[in-house]
Amino acid sequence: MPTRVYLDWNATTPLRSQARAAMVAAWELIGNPSSVHAEGREARRLVEAARSTLAEAVGALPRNVVFTSAGTEANALALSPGLRGASGGPVERLLVSAVEHASVLAGGRFPADKIGQIRVTRPGVIDLDHLKALLGDGPPALVSIMAANNETGALQPIAEAAAIVHEGGGLLHVDAIQALGKVLFNIKVIGADLATFSAHKIGGPKGIGALVVAEGVAGLEPVLRGGGQELNRRAGTENVAGIAGFGAAVRVALEALPEDAERMASLRDRLENGIRSMAGATVFSSEVRRLPNTVLFTAPGLKAETAVIGFDLEGVAVSSGSACSSGKVQPSHVLSAMGYDPTVAQGAVRLSLGWSTGPDDINRALEAWRKLGNTLLKG
């Protein structure tokens, strides 16, 4: 049997060998990181080393990094009424872009009547004029905009949005889960007040995420209460092995970023050219800045669920641009927000590349697409 091709890196990534080694070493430790004896201090050392690594990577201070169980929990922790900056009153409402991850669209701890949505353009980029209008029509707001969309790969104008948000007396949260390790991301440079991350998107383990808070932001209320872990911002004994793996993955991902990004962009472009060469295929958000590794496409008559199965049978792992719920494929809310008809949205297929993706993988994917295109498309 030929080796399978994995092109679903935006869903999750393989565990990096460096992360695995860091986790194995952490599993050998006995101590609880909150204990004051030598065993506890050794576990604490691993946690704080990873905290410093992530903080340095994204332009934050270590004391402002909060480890959580995942990116979803980090987003829920960030979306908190009452947050305030160095100047100005606490935020009283939440504005989210229409293409956010479900964990942000859920609104965290804001009541439903205090949540508003920001429009996006046809290519999937936030409408900054609409953001301005919304900010001027109410009390101080927390604004949540993802750095890079998980489906289309579209990069948002975060620095421009941050300037607008701050001028309007608000705070900016950035879901940077898809951006870390693929593009440069620094909260100081872009002006973010809060940012969230997830280890398994960069070669770390599943089940560990982080919220990073800019210096001067106050009013963060924990979701989980109990012990005083994470400087009283997230109760529960720290996942020492997961945190150690997260830190190791961050180091490797940032060191390899420039070379990996350039190589993946070249492979992505070749993949897109091959996809477009048949059946009138459309690549979404191709006219704007995108992640170097992401392709979301459709073709007339294509059904995503069938296409994903077809790719799988050809030995290529891809995903649908639609969200699956209770076994039913629903039209992508991202493409719907971009103004596409539900019949188009139901045919979106995503291919996402990673650090080990090579030319042979692209060849296999295009060969599979040629076979599928002849059988799955109408006409």
C-alpha positions as CSV (number, residue, x, y, z in Angstrom):
1,M,0.0,0.0,0.0
2,P,1.3,3.5,-0.9
3,T,2.0,5.9,2.0
4,R,-0.9,8.1,2.7
5,V,-0.7,11.8,2.1
6,Y,-1.8,14.1,5.0
7,L,-3.2,17.5,3.8
8,D,-5.3,18.5,6.8
9,W,-2.7,20.4,8.9
10,N,-5.1,23.2,9.8
11,A,-7.2,20.6,11.7
12,T,-4.2,19.3,13.6
13,T,-0.5,18.6,13.0
14,P,1.8,15.6,13.7
15,L,3.6,15.7,17.0
16,R,7.1,17.1,16.5
17,S,9.9,14.9,17.7
18,Q,11.2,17.7,20.0
19,A,7.8,18.1,21.6
20,R,7.5,14.3,22.1
21,A,11.0,14.3,23.8
22,A,10.0,17.2,26.1
23,M,6.8,15.4,27.1
24,V,8.5,12.1,27.8
25,A,11.0,13.9,30.1
26,A,8.1,15.7,31.9
27,W,6.3,12.4,32.4
28,E,9.3,11.2,34.4
29,L,8.8,13.9,37.0
30,I,7.0,13.2,40.2
31,G,6.2,16.6,41.6
32,N,3.2,18.9,41.4
33,P,4.3,22.3,40.0
34,S,2.5,24.0,43.0
35,S,4.6,22.0,45.6
36,V,7.5,23.8,47.2
37,H,9.8,20.8,47.6
38,A,12.5,19.9,45.1
39,E,10.3,17.6,43.0
40,G,7.6,20.3,42.7
41,R,10.2,23.0,41.8
42,E,11.5,20.8,39.0
43,A,8.0,20.5,37.5
44,R,7.5,24.3,38.0
45,R,10.8,24.9,36.1
46,L,9.4,23.2,33.0
47,V,6.2,25.1,33.1
48,E,7.9,28.4,33.5
49,A,10.5,27.7,30.8
50,A,7.6,27.0,28.3
51,R,5.8,30.1,29.5
52,S,8.9,32.2,28.8
53,T,9.3,30.6,25.4
54,L,5.8,31.4,24.2
55,A,6.0,34.9,25.7
56,E,9.2,35.7,23.9
57,A,7.8,34.2,20.6
58,V,4.8,36.5,20.6
59,G,6.1,39.7,22.2
60,A,4.6,39.3,25.7
61,L,5.8,39.1,29.3
62,P,5.9,35.6,30.8
63,R,3.6,36.7,33.7
64,N,0.9,37.5,31.1
65,V,0.8,34.0,29.7
66,V,-2.1,31.7,31.0
67,F,-2.0,28.1,30.0
68,T,-5.4,26.4,29.4
69,S,-6.8,23.1,28.2
70,A,-7.1,24.1,24.6
71,G,-7.6,27.1,22.2
72,T,-11.4,26.9,22.9
73,E,-10.9,27.4,26.6
74,A,-8.4,30.2,25.9
75,N,-11.0,32.0,23.8
76,A,-13.7,31.5,26.4
77,L,-11.3,33.0,29.0
78,A,-10.5,36.0,26.8
79,L,-14.1,36.9,26.1
80,S,-14.9,38.4,29.4
81,P,-17.0,41.4,30.3
82,G,-15.3,43.9,32.5
83,L,-11.9,43.8,30.8
84,R,-10.2,47.2,30.7
85,G,-7.0,48.7,29.5
86,A,-4.6,51.1,31.1
87,S,-7.1,53.9,30.4
88,G,-10.8,53.8,29.7
89,G,-13.7,52.0,31.2
90,P,-14.5,48.3,31.2
91,V,-15.8,46.7,28.1
92,E,-19.6,46.1,28.1
93,R,-20.2,44.4,24.8
94,L,-18.5,42.0,22.3
95,L,-18.1,42.5,18.6
96,V,-16.9,39.5,16.6
97,S,-16.1,39.1,12.9
98,A,-18.6,36.9,11.0
99,V,-15.9,34.4,10.1
100,E,-14.7,33.6,13.5
101,H,-14.2,30.1,15.0
102,A,-17.3,28.7,16.7
103,S,-15.6,29.1,20.1
104,V,-15.5,32.9,19.5
105,L,-18.9,33.1,17.9
106,A,-20.3,31.5,21.0
107,G,-19.4,34.8,22.8
108,G,-17.6,33.5,25.9
109,R,-19.3,35.0,28.9
110,F,-21.1,37.9,27.2
111,P,-24.9,37.6,27.1
112,A,-26.4,37.1,23.6
113,D,-27.9,40.6,23.5
114,K,-24.5,42.1,24.0
115,I,-22.9,40.4,21.0
116,G,-22.7,42.0,17.6
117,Q,-21.1,40.8,14.3
118,I,-18.7,42.6,12.0
119,R,-19.2,42.1,8.3
120,V,-16.5,40.7,6.0
121,T,-15.9,41.4,2.3
122,R,-16.4,38.9,-0.5
123,P,-12.7,37.8,-0.2
124,G,-13.3,37.2,3.5
125,V,-11.5,40.2,5.0
126,I,-13.1,42.3,7.7
127,D,-15.0,45.4,6.7
128,L,-13.1,48.1,8.7
129,D,-15.7,50.7,7.9
130,H,-18.4,48.5,9.5
131,L,-16.2,48.0,12.5
132,K,-15.8,51.8,12.9
133,A,-19.6,52.2,12.7
134,L,-20.3,49.5,15.3
135,L,-17.7,50.9,17.7
136,G,-19.3,54.4,17.5
137,D,-22.7,53.1,18.3
138,G,-22.5,52.0,21.9
139,P,-20.4,51.6,25.0
140,P,-16.8,50.3,25.1
141,A,-16.4,47.0,23.3
142,L,-14.2,44.0,23.2
143,V,-13.5,43.2,19.6
144,S,-12.5,39.7,18.5
145,I,-10.9,39.2,15.1
146,M,-8.9,36.1,14.1
147,A,-5.5,36.6,12.6
148,A,-5.9,34.0,10.0
149,N,-9.0,32.1,8.9
150,N,-8.9,28.4,9.5
151,E,-10.9,27.6,6.3
152,T,-9.8,30.1,3.7
153,G,-6.4,31.1,5.2
154,A,-7.3,34.8,4.7
155,L,-5.1,37.0,6.8
156,Q,-6.9,39.9,8.5
157,P,-5.6,43.5,8.8
158,I,-5.1,43.2,12.5
159,A,-2.9,46.3,13.0
160,E,-5.4,48.5,11.2
161,A,-8.2,47.0,13.2
162,A,-6.3,47.5,16.4
163,A,-5.9,51.2,15.7
164,I,-9.6,51.6,15.0
165,V,-10.6,49.6,18.2
166,H,-8.3,51.6,20.5
167,E,-9.5,54.9,19.0
168,G,-13.0,53.8,19.8
169,G,-12.1,53.1,23.4
170,G,-12.2,49.3,23.1
171,L,-9.9,46.3,23.4
172,L,-8.8,43.8,20.7
173,H,-8.7,40.0,21.1
174,V,-7.0,38.1,18.4
175,D,-7.5,34.4,17.8
176,A,-4.0,33.6,16.5
177,I,-4.3,29.8,16.6
178,Q,-3.9,29.3,12.9
179,A,-1.3,32.1,12.5
180,L,1.4,31.0,15.0
181,G,4.2,29.2,13.3
182,K,3.0,30.1,9.8
183,V,3.3,33.9,9.8
184,L,5.1,36.3,12.1
185,F,2.9,37.3,15.0
186,N,3.8,39.8,17.7
187,I,1.1,41.4,20.0
188,K,3.2,44.5,20.5
189,V,3.7,45.0,16.7
190,I,0.0,44.6,15.8
191,G,-1.4,46.2,18.9
192,A,-3.5,43.2,20.2
193,D,-4.6,43.3,23.9
194,L,-5.3,39.6,24.1
195,A,-4.3,36.7,21.9
196,T,-5.0,32.9,22.0
197,F,-3.0,30.0,20.8
198,S,-3.2,26.2,20.6
199,A,-0.3,23.7,20.7
200,H,-1.6,21.0,18.4
201,K,-1.6,23.5,15.4
202,I,2.2,23.8,15.5
203,G,3.4,20.3,16.2
204,G,2.6,20.3,20.0
205,P,0.2,17.9,21.8
206,K,-3.5,18.2,21.8
207,G,-5.2,19.4,24.9
208,I,-3.1,22.5,25.7
209,G,-3.6,26.1,24.8
210,A,-2.8,29.5,26.0
211,L,-4.1,33.1,26.5
212,V,-1.6,35.9,26.3
213,V,-2.6,39.3,27.7
214,A,-0.8,42.5,26.9
215,E,0.7,44.5,29.7
216,G,-1.8,46.9,31.3
217,V,-4.9,44.9,30.5
218,A,-6.9,44.2,33.7
219,G,-10.2,42.7,34.8
220,L,-9.7,39.1,33.5
221,E,-12.0,36.8,35.4
222,P,-11.2,33.1,35.6
223,V,-13.6,30.6,34.0
224,L,-12.4,27.8,36.4
225,R,-12.1,28.7,40.0
226,G,-10.5,26.7,42.8
227,G,-6.8,26.7,43.5
228,G,-4.5,29.6,42.8
229,Q,-2.8,28.2,39.7
230,E,-1.8,30.4,36.8
231,L,-1.7,33.5,39.0
232,N,-5.3,32.9,40.0
233,R,-6.5,33.1,36.4
234,R,-7.1,29.4,35.7
235,A,-7.6,26.9,38.4
236,G,-6.5,23.3,38.1
237,T,-3.1,21.5,38.3
238,E,-1.1,22.4,35.2
239,N,-0.7,19.9,32.4
240,V,3.1,19.8,32.8
241,A,3.8,17.4,30.0
242,G,1.5,19.2,27.6
243,I,3.0,22.6,28.5
244,A,6.5,21.3,28.0
245,G,5.5,19.9,24.6
246,F,3.9,23.2,23.7
247,G,7.1,25.1,24.6
248,A,9.3,22.8,22.5
249,A,6.9,23.0,19.5
250,V,7.0,26.8,19.7
251,R,10.8,26.9,19.6
252,V,11.0,24.6,16.6
253,A,8.2,26.3,14.7
254,L,9.6,29.8,15.1
255,E,13.1,28.7,14.1
256,A,11.8,27.0,10.9
257,L,9.2,29.6,10.1
258,P,10.8,31.6,7.3
259,E,12.0,28.6,5.3
260,D,8.9,26.6,5.9
261,A,6.6,29.4,4.9
262,E,8.4,30.1,1.6
263,R,8.5,26.4,0.7
264,M,4.8,25.8,1.6
265,A,3.7,28.9,-0.4
266,S,5.5,27.5,-3.5
267,L,3.8,24.1,-3.0
268,R,0.4,25.8,-2.4
269,D,0.7,27.8,-5.6
270,R,1.5,24.7,-7.6
271,L,-1.4,22.8,-6.0
272,E,-3.8,25.7,-6.8
273,N,-2.7,25.9,-10.4
274,G,-3.4,22.2,-10.8
275,I,-6.8,22.4,-9.2
276,R,-7.8,25.3,-11.3
277,S,-6.7,23.6,-14.5
278,M,-9.9,21.5,-14.6
279,A,-13.6,21.7,-14.1
280,G,-13.8,25.5,-13.6
281,A,-12.6,25.2,-10.0
282,T,-12.6,28.3,-7.8
283,V,-10.1,29.0,-5.0
284,F,-11.5,31.1,-2.2
285,S,-9.7,34.2,-0.9
286,S,-7.0,33.8,-3.5
287,E,-7.0,37.6,-4.2
288,V,-6.0,38.6,-0.6
289,R,-3.1,37.8,1.7
290,R,-3.4,34.3,3.0
291,L,-1.5,31.7,5.0
292,P,1.2,30.1,3.0
293,N,-0.3,26.6,3.5
294,T,-4.0,26.8,2.9
295,V,-6.2,26.1,-0.2
296,L,-10.0,26.2,0.0
297,F,-11.7,25.4,-3.3
298,T,-14.8,24.2,-5.0
299,A,-16.1,23.4,-8.5
300,P,-19.5,23.4,-10.1
301,G,-21.4,20.4,-8.9
302,L,-18.9,19.3,-6.3
303,K,-20.2,17.9,-3.0
304,A,-17.7,18.3,-0.2
305,E,-18.7,15.3,1.8
306,T,-18.4,13.0,-1.2
307,A,-15.1,14.7,-2.3
308,V,-13.5,14.2,1.1
309,I,-14.4,10.5,1.0
310,G,-13.1,10.2,-2.5
311,F,-9.8,11.8,-1.6
312,D,-9.6,9.5,1.4
313,L,-10.1,6.4,-0.7
314,E,-7.2,7.7,-2.9
315,G,-5.0,7.9,0.2
316,V,-5.2,11.7,0.6
317,A,-6.5,13.2,3.9
318,V,-8.3,16.5,3.3
319,S,-11.3,18.2,5.0
320,S,-14.5,19.9,4.1
321,G,-14.9,23.7,4.4
322,S,-18.2,22.9,6.0
323,A,-18.7,22.2,9.7
324,C,-19.9,18.8,10.7
325,S,-22.6,18.6,13.4
326,S,-24.3,15.3,14.4
327,G,-23.1,13.7,11.2
328,K,-24.6,16.3,8.9
329,V,-22.5,18.6,6.7
330,Q,-23.8,22.2,7.0
331,P,-22.8,25.1,4.7
332,S,-19.7,26.8,5.9
333,H,-20.6,29.9,8.0
334,V,-17.4,31.5,6.7
335,L,-18.4,31.2,3.0
336,S,-21.9,32.3,3.9
337,A,-20.6,35.4,5.6
338,M,-18.5,36.1,2.5
339,G,-21.7,36.1,0.5
340,Y,-21.6,32.7,-1.3
341,D,-24.7,30.7,-1.9
342,P,-25.2,27.7,0.3
343,T,-24.9,25.3,-2.7
344,V,-21.4,26.7,-3.3
345,A,-20.5,26.6,0.4
346,Q,-21.5,22.9,0.6
347,G,-19.0,22.1,-2.1
348,A,-15.9,23.6,-0.4
349,V,-12.9,21.3,0.2
350,R,-9.8,22.4,2.2
351,L,-6.3,21.2,1.7
352,S,-3.7,22.5,4.1
353,L,0.1,21.8,4.1
354,G,2.7,21.4,6.7
355,W,6.5,21.2,7.4
356,S,6.8,17.7,6.0
357,T,4.7,18.2,2.9
358,G,6.7,17.7,-0.3
359,P,6.3,17.8,-4.1
360,D,5.3,14.1,-4.2
361,D,2.4,14.9,-1.9
362,I,1.2,17.6,-4.2
363,N,1.5,15.3,-7.2
364,R,-0.6,12.6,-5.3
365,A,-3.3,15.2,-4.4
366,L,-3.5,16.5,-8.0
367,E,-3.7,12.9,-9.3
368,A,-6.5,12.2,-6.9
369,W,-8.3,15.4,-7.9
370,R,-8.1,14.5,-11.6
371,K,-9.7,11.1,-10.9
372,L,-12.4,12.6,-8.7
373,G,-13.1,15.4,-11.1
374,N,-14.0,13.0,-13.8
375,T,-16.6,11.2,-11.7
376,L,-17.9,13.6,-9.1
377,L,-18.7,16.7,-11.1
378,K,-21.9,17.3,-13.0
379,G,-21.7,17.4,-16.7
